[in-house]
Amino acid sequence: MSDELARLLDYEAIRNVKARYCRFLDTKDWDGFLSLFTPDAVLDVQEDTGNPPMSGHAAILEQVRSAVIDARSAHQIHSSEIDLRGDEAEMITAMQDRVVWAPGKCPIPGGQSITGFGHYTERYVRRDGQWKIAALKLTRLYVEVHPGPVV
């Protein structure tokens, strides 16, 4: 296989990990979600939550699950920039999410849902032939807070 073809296959494999991240998060498939991360992965959603970065499957699951357990969400990603270096890669991906919480469950006073825009900055590593997320940071550029019931 040529180096160029191998590189393109790696790009696609990494993009598929990120696509699964969104689907598993939105469908609350927690086993599938955690399978995308290395055991010592670092999650940094401090900008969103105020919580310091955390590492490991248990901490990541607790943070993410608590944020969306009472919500319906749809995460969309696009325009991935991937810097591939052997068995490691850095990726910045544009994102948009819509999160609608059950009445009274929104963590934002006066809100019931948000539409957010920003980027994921991630580090991927290849372990046993599979690409995994080793570090993830969410940066929000803009968040719209929507009050009241959602129909």
DSSP file with accessible surface (Angstrom, degrees, kcal/mol):
  #  RESIDUE AA STRUCTURE BP1 BP2  ACC     N-H-->O    O-->H-N    N-H-->O    O-->H-N    TCO  KAPPA ALPHA  PHI   PSI    X-CA   Y-CA   Z-CA
    1    1 A M              0   0  162      0, 0.0     2,-0.0     0, 0.0     0, 0.0   0.000 360.0 360.0 360.0 137.5    0.0    0.0    0.0
    2    2 A S     >  -     0   0   59      1,-0.1     4,-2.5     4,-0.0     5,-0.2  -0.309 360.0-118.0 -71.7 157.2    1.3    3.4   -0.9
    3    3 A D  H  > S+     0   0  136      1,-0.2     4,-2.4     2,-0.2     5,-0.2   0.883 115.3  54.0 -61.2 -38.3    2.1    6.0    1.8
    4    4 A E  H  > S+     0   0  135      2,-0.2     4,-2.2     1,-0.2    -1,-0.2   0.915 110.0  45.9 -64.7 -42.7   -0.5    8.3    0.4
    5    5 A L  H  > S+     0   0   83      2,-0.2     4,-2.5     1,-0.2    -2,-0.2   0.928 111.9  51.1 -66.9 -42.7   -3.2    5.7    0.6
    6    6 A A  H  X S+     0   0   33     -4,-2.5     4,-2.2     1,-0.2    -2,-0.2   0.913 109.9  51.0 -60.5 -40.7   -2.3    4.7    4.1
    7    7 A R  H  X S+     0   0  104     -4,-2.4     4,-2.4     2,-0.2    -1,-0.2   0.923 109.9  48.8 -63.1 -45.0   -2.4    8.3    5.1
    8    8 A L  H  X S+     0   0  104     -4,-2.2     4,-2.3     1,-0.2    -1,-0.2   0.893 109.9  51.9 -63.5 -39.0   -5.9    8.7    3.6
    9    9 A L  H  X S+     0   0   90     -4,-2.5     4,-2.3     2,-0.2    -1,-0.2   0.897 109.4  50.1 -65.5 -37.4   -7.1    5.6    5.4
   10   10 A D  H  X S+     0   0   27     -4,-2.2     4,-2.5     2,-0.2     5,-0.2   0.920 108.5  52.6 -64.7 -43.9   -5.8    6.9    8.7
   11   11 A Y  H  X S+     0   0   45     -4,-2.4     4,-2.5     1,-0.2    -2,-0.2   0.940 112.0  45.6 -55.3 -48.3   -7.6   10.2    8.1
   12   12 A E  H  X S+     0   0   97     -4,-2.3     4,-2.3     1,-0.2    -1,-0.2   0.895 110.5  52.8 -65.4 -39.0  -10.9    8.4    7.5
   13   13 A A  H  X S+     0   0   37     -4,-2.3     4,-1.7     2,-0.2    -1,-0.2   0.922 111.3  46.9 -62.9 -41.6  -10.4    6.1   10.5
   14   14 A I  H  X S+     0   0    0     -4,-2.5     4,-2.0     2,-0.2    -2,-0.2   0.930 111.1  51.2 -66.4 -44.1   -9.9    9.2   12.8
   15   15 A R  H  X S+     0   0   86     -4,-2.5     4,-2.4    -5,-0.2    -1,-0.2   0.884 107.9  53.9 -59.9 -37.3  -12.9   11.0   11.3
   16   16 A N  H  X S+     0   0   72     -4,-2.3     4,-2.5     2,-0.2    -1,-0.2   0.869 103.9  54.7 -67.0 -35.7  -15.0    7.8   11.9
   17   17 A V  H  X S+     0   0    9     -4,-1.7     4,-2.2     2,-0.2    -1,-0.2   0.948 110.6  46.4 -60.0 -44.9  -13.9    7.8   15.6
   18   18 A K  H  X S+     0   0    0     -4,-2.0     4,-1.9     2,-0.2    -2,-0.2   0.897 110.5  52.1 -67.3 -38.0  -15.2   11.4   15.9
   19   19 A A  H  X S+     0   0   48     -4,-2.4     4,-2.3     1,-0.2    -1,-0.2   0.925 110.5  48.3 -62.5 -42.3  -18.4   10.6   14.1
   20   20 A R  H  X S+     0   0  101     -4,-2.5     4,-3.5     1,-0.2     5,-0.4   0.885 104.7  60.6 -64.9 -36.9  -19.0    7.7   16.5
   21   21 A Y  H  X S+     0   0   10     -4,-2.2     4,-2.2     1,-0.2    -1,-0.2   0.946 108.4  43.4 -52.7 -50.6  -18.3   10.0   19.4
   22   22 A C  H  X S+     0   0    9     -4,-1.9     4,-2.6     2,-0.2    53,-0.2   0.933 116.8  45.9 -63.4 -46.5  -21.2   12.2   18.4
   23   23 A R  H  X S+     0   0  134     -4,-2.3     4,-2.3     2,-0.2     6,-0.2   0.941 114.4  46.6 -64.9 -46.9  -23.6    9.3   17.7
   24   24 A F  H  X>S+     0   0   19     -4,-3.5     5,-2.2     1,-0.2     4,-0.6   0.896 114.1  49.3 -64.1 -37.7  -22.7    7.5   20.9
   25   25 A L  H ><5S+     0   0    6     -4,-2.2     3,-0.7    -5,-0.4    -2,-0.2   0.952 113.7  44.9 -64.4 -47.6  -23.0   10.7   22.9
   26   26 A D  H 3<5S+     0   0   38     -4,-2.6    47,-0.4     1,-0.2    -2,-0.2   0.825 118.9  41.7 -69.7 -30.1  -26.4   11.6   21.4
   27   27 A T  H 3<5S-     0   0   90     -4,-2.3    -1,-0.2    -5,-0.2    -2,-0.2   0.443 108.5-124.3 -94.7  -0.7  -27.8    8.0   21.8
   28   28 A K  T <<5 +     0   0   55     -3,-0.7     2,-1.4    -4,-0.6    -3,-0.2   0.860  51.3 160.0  59.4  39.6  -26.3    7.6   25.3
   29   29 A D     >< +     0   0   66     -5,-2.2     4,-2.7    -6,-0.2    -1,-0.2  -0.720  12.3 177.3 -88.0  85.0  -24.4    4.5   24.3
   30   30 A W  H  > S+     0   0   38     -2,-1.4     4,-2.6     1,-0.2     5,-0.2   0.856  73.5  51.5 -68.0 -35.9  -21.9    4.8   27.2
   31   31 A D  H  > S+     0   0  139      2,-0.2     4,-1.7     1,-0.2    -1,-0.2   0.941 114.2  44.6 -64.5 -46.1  -20.0    1.6   26.5
   32   32 A G  H  > S+     0   0   10      2,-0.2     4,-0.5     1,-0.2    -2,-0.2   0.920 112.5  53.1 -61.2 -42.8  -19.5    2.6   22.9
   33   33 A F  H >< S+     0   0    0     -4,-2.7     3,-1.5     1,-0.2     4,-0.2   0.948 110.3  45.5 -58.2 -51.4  -18.6    6.1   23.9
   34   34 A L  H >< S+     0   0   26     -4,-2.6     3,-1.8     1,-0.3    -1,-0.2   0.806 100.5  69.0 -66.1 -27.6  -15.9    5.0   26.3
   35   35 A S  H 3< S+     0   0   57     -4,-1.7    -1,-0.3     1,-0.3    -2,-0.2   0.692  91.7  62.7 -64.6 -14.2  -14.5    2.5   23.8
   36   36 A L  T << S+     0   0   11     -3,-1.5    97,-3.3    -4,-0.5     2,-0.3   0.602  96.3  71.6 -84.2 -12.9  -13.3    5.6   21.8
   37   37 A F  E <  S-a  133   0A   4     -3,-1.8    97,-0.2    95,-0.2    20,-0.1  -0.783  83.4-115.6-107.6 149.3  -11.0    6.8   24.5
   38   38 A T  E >   -     0   0A   2     95,-2.3     3,-1.9    -2,-0.3    18,-0.2  -0.423  39.5-108.5 -68.9 155.2   -7.6    5.5   25.8
   39   39 A P  E 3  S+     0   0A  92      0, 0.0    18,-0.8     0, 0.0    -1,-0.1   0.819 120.6  41.5 -58.1 -28.6   -7.9    4.4   29.4
   40   40 A D  E 3  S+     0   0A 103     16,-0.2    94,-0.1    15,-0.1    -2,-0.0   0.141  85.8 147.9-105.2  20.5   -5.9    7.4   30.5
   41   41 A A  E <   -     0   0A   0     -3,-1.9    15,-2.1    92,-0.1     2,-0.5  -0.131  41.5-134.5 -56.8 151.5   -7.5   10.0   28.2
   42   42 A V  E     -aB 135  55A  60     92,-1.9    94,-2.4    13,-0.2     2,-0.5  -0.939  14.6-163.4-112.3 129.8   -7.9   13.6   29.3
   43   43 A L  E     -aB 136  54A   0     11,-3.1    11,-2.4    -2,-0.5     2,-0.6  -0.963   3.8-171.9-114.1 124.7  -11.2   15.5   28.9
   44   44 A D  E     +a  137   0A  29     92,-3.0    94,-2.2    -2,-0.5     3,-0.1  -0.898  29.5 141.5-121.6  99.4  -11.1   19.3   29.2
   45   45 A V    >>  +     0   0   16     -2,-0.6     4,-2.5     6,-0.2     3,-0.8  -0.082  30.0 127.0-119.8  29.8  -14.6   20.9   29.2
   46   46 A Q  H 3>  +     0   0   91      1,-0.3     4,-2.8     2,-0.2    -1,-0.1   0.868  68.1  57.4 -57.8 -40.1  -13.6   23.5   31.7
   47   47 A E  H 34 S+     0   0  104     91,-0.4    -1,-0.3     1,-0.2    92,-0.1   0.862 115.1  38.3 -59.6 -34.6  -14.8   26.3   29.6
   48   48 A D  H <4 S+     0   0   73     -3,-0.8    -2,-0.2    90,-0.2    -1,-0.2   0.851 134.3  18.0 -82.9 -38.9  -18.3   24.7   29.5
   49   49 A T  H  < S-     0   0   52     -4,-2.5    -3,-0.2     2,-0.2    -2,-0.2   0.619  87.9-124.5-113.5 -21.0  -18.6   23.4   33.0
   50   50 A G  S  < S+     0   0   53     -4,-2.8    -4,-0.2    -5,-0.4    -3,-0.1   0.343  70.8 128.1  84.3  -8.3  -16.0   25.2   35.2
   51   51 A N        -     0   0   72     -6,-0.3    -1,-0.3     1,-0.1    -6,-0.2  -0.605  64.6-112.1 -80.8 141.5  -14.7   21.8   36.2
   52   52 A P        -     0   0   85      0, 0.0    -7,-0.2     0, 0.0    -1,-0.1  -0.242  48.5 -76.4 -66.8 160.3  -10.9   21.2   35.8
   53   53 A P        -     0   0   60      0, 0.0     2,-0.3     0, 0.0    -9,-0.2  -0.222  54.8-160.5 -54.3 147.6   -9.7   18.7   33.2
   54   54 A M  E     -B   43   0A  32    -11,-2.4   -11,-3.1    -3,-0.1     2,-0.3  -0.900   5.5-150.5-131.3 159.5  -10.1   15.1   34.2
   55   55 A S  E     +B   42   0A  74     -2,-0.3     4,-0.4   -13,-0.2   -13,-0.2  -0.951  47.6  43.4-134.7 154.9   -8.6   11.8   33.1
   56   56 A G  S  > S-     0   0   15    -15,-2.1     4,-2.4    -2,-0.3     5,-0.2   0.141  83.2 -84.8  94.4 151.7   -9.7    8.2   32.9
   57   57 A H  H  > S+     0   0   60    -18,-0.8     4,-2.9     1,-0.2     5,-0.2   0.880 122.2  52.8 -57.2 -44.9  -12.8    6.5   31.8
   58   58 A A  H  > S+     0   0   86      1,-0.2     4,-2.3     2,-0.2    -1,-0.2   0.937 113.0  43.2 -62.1 -45.6  -14.7    6.8   35.1
   59   59 A A  H  > S+     0   0   37     -4,-0.4     4,-2.3     2,-0.2    -1,-0.2   0.908 114.9  49.7 -67.6 -41.2  -14.2   10.5   35.4
   60   60 A I  H  X S+     0   0    0     -4,-2.4     4,-2.7     2,-0.2     5,-0.3   0.943 112.0  48.0 -62.6 -47.1  -15.0   11.1   31.7
   61   61 A L  H  X S+     0   0   45     -4,-2.9     4,-2.8    -5,-0.2     5,-0.4   0.931 111.2  50.5 -61.2 -43.9  -18.2    9.1   31.9
   62   62 A E  H  X S+     0   0  124     -4,-2.3     4,-2.0    -5,-0.2    -1,-0.2   0.934 113.8  45.0 -60.3 -45.4  -19.3   10.9   35.1
   63   63 A Q  H  X S+     0   0   19     -4,-2.3     4,-1.3     2,-0.2    -2,-0.2   0.956 119.6  38.7 -64.5 -51.3  -18.8   14.3   33.5
   64   64 A V  H  X S+     0   0   15     -4,-2.7     4,-1.4    -5,-0.2     3,-0.2   0.936 116.7  49.7 -70.0 -45.1  -20.4   13.6   30.2
   65   65 A R  H  X S+     0   0  105     -4,-2.8     4,-2.0    -5,-0.3     3,-0.5   0.928 109.8  51.1 -60.5 -44.4  -23.2   11.5   31.4
   66   66 A S  H  < S+     0   0   63     -4,-2.0     4,-0.3    -5,-0.4    -1,-0.2   0.834 107.8  54.8 -65.2 -28.4  -24.2   14.1   34.1
   67   67 A A  H  < S+     0   0   41     -4,-1.3    -1,-0.2    -3,-0.2    -2,-0.2   0.823 125.0  18.6 -73.0 -31.4  -24.3   16.8   31.5
   68   68 A V  H >< S+     0   0   11     -4,-1.4     3,-2.0    -3,-0.5    -2,-0.2   0.412  88.4 103.2-124.3   4.1  -26.7   15.1   29.1
   69   69 A I  T 3< S+     0   0   56     -4,-2.0    -3,-0.1     1,-0.3    -2,-0.1   0.858  94.1  39.0 -60.9 -33.2  -28.5   12.4   31.1
   70   70 A D  T 3  S+     0   0   73     -4,-0.3    32,-2.9    -5,-0.2     2,-0.3  -0.020 113.2  74.8-102.5  29.3  -31.7   14.6   31.3
   71   71 A A  E <   -C  101   0A   8     -3,-2.0     2,-0.4    30,-0.3    30,-0.3  -0.942  68.8-133.1-139.4 158.4  -31.4   16.0   27.8
   72   72 A R  E     -C  100   0A 169     28,-2.8    28,-3.1    -2,-0.3     2,-0.3  -0.920  38.1-177.1-104.0 138.3  -31.8   15.2   24.2
   73   73 A S  E     -C   99   0A  18     -2,-0.4     2,-0.4   -47,-0.4    26,-0.2  -0.953  26.3-164.6-139.3 157.4  -28.8   16.3   22.1
   74   74 A A  E     -C   98   0A  47     24,-2.0    24,-1.8    -2,-0.3     2,-0.5  -0.934  13.6-168.2-141.5 114.4  -27.6   16.4   18.5
   75   75 A H  E     -C   97   0A  22     -2,-0.4     2,-0.4   -53,-0.2    22,-0.2  -0.905   4.0-172.3-105.3 132.6  -23.9   17.0   17.9
   76   76 A Q  E     -C   96   0A 114     20,-3.2    20,-2.3    -2,-0.5     2,-0.3  -0.975   1.1-172.7-126.1 140.4  -22.6   17.8   14.4
   77   77 A I  E     +C   95   0A  45     -2,-0.4     2,-0.3    18,-0.2    18,-0.2  -0.927  12.0 152.6-130.0 153.8  -19.0   18.1   13.3
   78   78 A H  E     +C   94   0A  97     16,-2.0    16,-1.6    -2,-0.3    -2,-0.0  -0.977  45.5  46.3-166.8 168.9  -17.4   19.2   10.1
   79   79 A S  E     -     0   0A  90     -2,-0.3    15,-0.2    14,-0.2     2,-0.2   0.891  66.2-166.7  57.9  50.4  -14.2   20.7    8.6
   80   80 A S  E     -     0   0A  30     13,-0.2     2,-0.6    -3,-0.1    13,-0.2  -0.473  11.0-158.2 -71.1 133.4  -11.7   18.5   10.4
   81   81 A E  E     -C   92   0A 126     11,-2.7    11,-2.0    -2,-0.2     2,-0.5  -0.973  15.6-170.4-109.7 117.7   -8.1   19.6   10.2
   82   82 A I  E     -C   91   0A  26     -2,-0.6     2,-0.7     9,-0.2     9,-0.2  -0.949  18.1-167.5-118.8 128.3   -5.8   16.6   10.9
   83   83 A D  E     -C   90   0A  85      7,-3.1     7,-2.1    -2,-0.5     2,-0.4  -0.932  19.9-162.3-110.7 102.7   -2.1   16.6   11.5
   84   84 A L  E     +C   89   0A   9     -2,-0.7     2,-0.3     5,-0.2     5,-0.2  -0.752  17.9 172.8 -94.7 129.9   -1.0   13.0   11.2
   85   85 A R  E >   -C   88   0A 113      3,-3.2     3,-1.3    -2,-0.4     2,-0.4  -0.738  60.0 -76.1-136.9  83.2    2.4   11.9   12.6
   86   86 A G  T 3  S-     0   0   51     -2,-0.3    -1,-0.1     1,-0.3     0, 0.0  -0.462 116.3  -3.0  66.3-117.5    2.8    8.2   12.5
   87   87 A D  T 3  S+     0   0   94     -2,-0.4    39,-2.5    -3,-0.1     2,-0.3   0.178 128.9  66.8 -95.1  15.8    0.7    6.7   15.3
   88   88 A E  E <   -CD  85 125A  85     -3,-1.3    -3,-3.2    37,-0.2     2,-0.3  -0.964  58.5-178.7-131.7 153.8   -0.3   10.0   16.7
   89   89 A A  E     -CD  84 124A   0     35,-2.2    35,-3.2    -2,-0.3     2,-0.4  -0.994  18.3-148.2-151.1 145.9   -2.5   12.8   15.3
   90   90 A E  E     -CD  83 123A  65     -7,-2.1    -7,-3.1    -2,-0.3     2,-0.4  -0.939  23.8-175.3-109.8 138.1   -3.8   16.2   16.3
   91   91 A M  E     -CD  82 122A   1     31,-2.7    31,-3.1    -2,-0.4     2,-0.5  -0.999  18.5-167.6-139.3 136.6   -7.2   17.2   15.1
   92   92 A I  E     -CD  81 121A  65    -11,-2.0   -11,-2.7    -2,-0.4     2,-0.4  -0.994  18.5-176.7-118.3 126.9   -9.3   20.4   15.3
   93   93 A T  E     - D   0 120A   0     27,-2.5    27,-2.6    -2,-0.5   -14,-0.2  -0.989  24.6-127.6-129.9 128.8  -12.9   20.0   14.3
   94   94 A A  E     -CD  78 119A  17    -16,-1.6   -16,-2.0    -2,-0.4     2,-0.3  -0.460  36.5-171.5 -68.1 144.7  -15.7   22.6   14.0
   95   95 A M  E     -CD  77 118A   5     23,-2.8    23,-2.1   -18,-0.2     2,-0.3  -0.965  23.9-172.7-140.9 156.0  -18.8   21.6   16.0
   96   96 A Q  E     -CD  76 117A  67    -20,-2.3   -20,-3.2    -2,-0.3     2,-0.4  -0.974  15.0-175.9-140.9 136.9  -22.3   22.6   16.6
   97   97 A D  E     -CD  75 116A   4     19,-2.0    19,-2.7    -2,-0.3     2,-0.4  -0.973  16.6-159.0-134.7 152.6  -24.6   21.1   19.2
   98   98 A R  E     -CD  74 115A  81    -24,-1.8   -24,-2.0    -2,-0.4     2,-0.5  -0.999  15.4-176.8-125.3 124.3  -28.2   21.4   20.3
   99   99 A V  E     -CD  73 114A   6     15,-2.3    15,-2.3    -2,-0.4     2,-0.5  -0.991   5.6-173.2-128.6 123.9  -29.0   20.3   23.8
  100  100 A V  E     -CD  72 113A  13    -28,-3.1   -28,-2.8    -2,-0.5    13,-0.2  -0.971  12.6-156.4-120.6 114.0  -32.6   20.3   25.1
  101  101 A W  E     -C   71   0A  24     11,-2.6   -30,-0.3    -2,-0.5     5,-0.1  -0.557  26.3 -99.5 -88.5 155.2  -33.0   19.4   28.8
  102  102 A A    >   -     0   0   43    -32,-2.9     3,-2.4    -2,-0.2     4,-0.4  -0.312  66.3 -69.3 -61.2 153.4  -36.1   18.1   30.5
  103  103 A P  T 3  S+     0   0  106      0, 0.0    -1,-0.2     0, 0.0     9,-0.1  -0.201 123.1   9.3 -52.2 131.3  -38.1   20.9   32.3
  104  104 A G  T 3  S+     0   0   84      7,-0.2    -2,-0.1    -3,-0.1     8,-0.1   0.446 107.6  92.6  80.6   0.0  -36.2   22.2   35.3
  105  105 A K    <   +     0   0  113     -3,-2.4   -35,-0.1   -35,-0.1    -3,-0.1   0.538  47.9 115.4-104.2  -7.9  -33.0   20.3   34.4
  106  106 A C        -     0   0   21     -4,-0.4     5,-0.1     5,-0.3     4,-0.1  -0.446  59.2-146.1 -66.1 130.4  -31.1   22.9   32.4
  107  107 A P  S    S+     0   0   95      0, 0.0    -1,-0.2     0, 0.0     5,-0.0   0.587  80.0  82.9 -74.3  -6.3  -27.9   23.9   34.2
  108  108 A I  S >  S-     0   0   55      3,-0.0     3,-2.4     1,-0.0    -2,-0.1  -0.862  92.5-113.2-101.2 119.2  -28.2   27.5   32.9
  109  109 A P  T 3  S+     0   0  125      0, 0.0     3,-0.1     0, 0.0    -1,-0.0  -0.247  99.2   8.3 -53.0 131.1  -30.6   29.6   34.9
  110  110 A G  T 3  S+     0   0   69      1,-0.3    38,-0.4    -4,-0.1     2,-0.2   0.422 109.6 109.6  80.2  -1.6  -33.7   30.5   32.9
  111  111 A G    <   +     0   0   15     -3,-2.4    -5,-0.3    36,-0.2    -1,-0.3  -0.642  40.3 177.1-106.9 161.2  -32.8   28.2   30.1
  112  112 A Q  S    S+     0   0   29     34,-2.7   -11,-2.6     1,-0.5     2,-0.3   0.436  74.9  11.2-128.3 -19.0  -34.1   24.9   28.8
  113  113 A S  E     -DE 100 146A   0     33,-1.8    33,-3.3   -13,-0.2    -1,-0.5  -0.977  58.9-153.0-154.1 163.9  -31.9   24.4   25.8
  114  114 A I  E     -DE  99 145A   8    -15,-2.3   -15,-2.3    -2,-0.3     2,-0.4  -0.960   9.2-155.2-135.2 155.9  -28.8   25.6   24.1
  115  115 A T  E     -DE  98 144A  12     29,-2.0    29,-3.2    -2,-0.3     2,-0.3  -0.991  28.5-170.3-124.9 119.9  -27.3   25.8   20.6
  116  116 A G  E     -DE  97 143A   0    -19,-2.7   -19,-2.0    -2,-0.4     2,-0.4  -0.848  14.0-166.1-117.4 153.7  -23.5   25.9   20.8
  117  117 A F  E     +DE  96 142A  59     25,-2.5    24,-2.9    -2,-0.3    25,-1.7  -0.996  36.8  90.5-135.6 137.1  -20.8   26.5   18.2
  118  118 A G  E     -DE  95 140A   4    -23,-2.1   -23,-2.8    -2,-0.4     2,-0.3  -0.924  59.1 -68.0 175.6-147.0  -17.1   25.9   18.6
  119  119 A H  E     -DE  94 139A  61     20,-2.8    20,-2.8    -2,-0.3     2,-0.5  -0.984  17.3-141.0-141.3 148.3  -14.3   23.4   18.2
  120  120 A Y  E     -DE  93 138A   4    -27,-2.6   -27,-2.5    -2,-0.3     2,-0.5  -0.939  17.2-164.5-100.6 130.5  -13.0   20.2   19.5
  121  121 A T  E     +DE  92 137A  55     16,-2.7    16,-2.2    -2,-0.5     2,-0.3  -0.986  23.6 171.5-114.1 121.2   -9.2   20.1   19.7
  122  122 A E  E     -DE  91 136A   2    -31,-3.1   -31,-2.7    -2,-0.5     2,-0.4  -0.927  33.9-145.9-135.8 155.7   -8.0   16.5   20.1
  123  123 A R  E     -DE  90 135A  83     12,-2.3    11,-3.1    -2,-0.3    12,-1.6  -0.984  22.7-165.7-118.5 130.2   -5.0   14.2   20.2
  124  124 A Y  E     -DE  89 133A   0    -35,-3.2   -35,-2.2    -2,-0.4     2,-0.3  -0.870   4.3-168.0-113.4 148.7   -5.4   10.7   18.8
  125  125 A V  E     -DE  88 132A   5      7,-2.2     7,-2.7    -2,-0.3     2,-0.6  -0.978  21.9-126.9-133.2 148.2   -3.2    7.7   19.2
  126  126 A R  E     + E   0 131A  66    -39,-2.5     2,-0.4    -2,-0.3     5,-0.2  -0.867  31.5 177.1 -95.0 121.3   -3.2    4.4   17.4
  127  127 A R  E >   - E   0 130A 112      3,-3.1     3,-2.1    -2,-0.6    -2,-0.0  -0.995  69.4 -13.8-126.4 125.2   -3.2    1.5   19.9
  128  128 A D  T 3  S-     0   0  172     -2,-0.4    -1,-0.1     1,-0.3     3,-0.1   0.877 130.4 -52.8  51.2  40.8   -3.4   -2.1   18.7
  129  129 A G  T 3  S+     0   0   55      1,-0.2     2,-0.4    -3,-0.0    -1,-0.3   0.449 118.9 106.7  80.5   0.5   -4.3   -0.9   15.2
  130  130 A Q  E <   - E   0 127A 124     -3,-2.1    -3,-3.1  -117,-0.0     2,-0.3  -0.931  67.9-127.7-116.6 136.9   -7.2    1.3   16.4
  131  131 A W  E     - E   0 126A  14     -2,-0.4     2,-0.3    -5,-0.2    -5,-0.2  -0.638  33.4-179.3 -80.4 134.7   -7.3    5.1   16.7
  132  132 A K  E     - E   0 125A  56     -7,-2.7    -7,-2.2    -2,-0.3     2,-0.5  -0.955  33.2-107.9-132.7 153.6   -8.4    6.3   20.1
  133  133 A I  E     +aE  37 124A   0    -97,-3.3   -95,-2.3    -2,-0.3    -9,-0.2  -0.715  33.9 173.2 -81.7 122.6   -8.9    9.7   21.6
  134  134 A A  E    S+     0   0A   4    -11,-3.1   -92,-1.9    -2,-0.5     2,-0.3   0.672  70.5  10.5-100.8 -25.7   -6.1   10.5   24.1
  135  135 A A  E     -aE  42 123A  26    -12,-1.6   -12,-2.3   -94,-0.2    -1,-0.4  -0.970  62.6-174.9-155.0 140.2   -7.1   14.1   24.8
  136  136 A L  E     -aE  43 122A   4    -94,-2.4   -92,-3.0    -2,-0.3     2,-0.4  -0.997   1.3-176.6-139.8 130.8  -10.1   16.2   24.0
  137  137 A K  E     -aE  44 121A  95    -16,-2.2   -16,-2.7    -2,-0.4     2,-0.5  -0.999  13.2-152.0-127.7 129.6  -10.7   19.9   24.7
  138  138 A L  E     - E   0 120A  10    -94,-2.2     2,-0.5    -2,-0.4   -91,-0.4  -0.884  12.5-174.5 -99.7 126.3  -14.0   21.7   23.9
  139  139 A T  E     - E   0 119A  39    -20,-2.8   -20,-2.8    -2,-0.5     2,-0.5  -0.992  10.6-152.9-120.1 125.2  -13.8   25.4   23.1
  140  140 A R  E     - E   0 118A  25     -2,-0.5   -22,-0.3   -22,-0.2     3,-0.1  -0.845  16.0-178.1 -99.9 133.6  -17.0   27.3   22.6
  141  141 A L  E    S-     0   0A 120    -24,-2.9     2,-0.3    -2,-0.5   -23,-0.2   0.753  75.4  -1.2 -92.8 -31.5  -17.1   30.4   20.4
  142  142 A Y  E     - E   0 117A 135    -25,-1.7   -25,-2.5     2,-0.0     2,-0.4  -0.968  57.9-165.1-161.5 139.9  -20.8   31.1   20.9
  143  143 A V  E     - E   0 116A  50     -2,-0.3     2,-0.5   -27,-0.2   -27,-0.2  -0.994   8.6-155.1-133.2 125.6  -23.7   29.7   22.9
  144  144 A E  E     - E   0 115A  68    -29,-3.2   -29,-2.0    -2,-0.4     2,-0.5  -0.894  12.3-153.3 -95.4 126.0  -27.4   30.6   22.3
  145  145 A V  E     - E   0 114A  67     -2,-0.5   -31,-0.2   -31,-0.2    -2,-0.0  -0.893   6.9-159.7-101.0 128.0  -29.5   30.0   25.4
  146  146 A H  E     - E   0 113A  53    -33,-3.3   -34,-2.7    -2,-0.5   -33,-1.8  -0.934   7.5-151.5-111.8 121.0  -33.2   29.3   24.7
  147  147 A P        +     0   0   98      0, 0.0   -36,-0.2     0, 0.0   -37,-0.0  -0.384  49.7  18.1 -82.4 167.0  -35.7   29.8   27.5
  148  148 A G  S    S-     0   0   32    -38,-0.4   -36,-0.1    -2,-0.1    -2,-0.1   0.152  99.2 -22.5  72.6 178.1  -39.0   28.0   28.0
  149  149 A P        -     0   0  115      0, 0.0     2,-0.5     0, 0.0   -37,-0.1  -0.283  55.2-138.8 -65.3 145.7  -40.6   24.8   26.7
  150  150 A V              0   0   46    -38,-0.1    -2,-0.1    -4,-0.0   -50,-0.0  -0.906 360.0 360.0-104.4 129.3  -39.3   23.3   23.5
  151  151 A V              0   0  182     -2,-0.5     0, 0.0     0, 0.0     0, 0.0  -0.689 360.0 360.0-106.7 360.0  -42.0   22.0   21.2
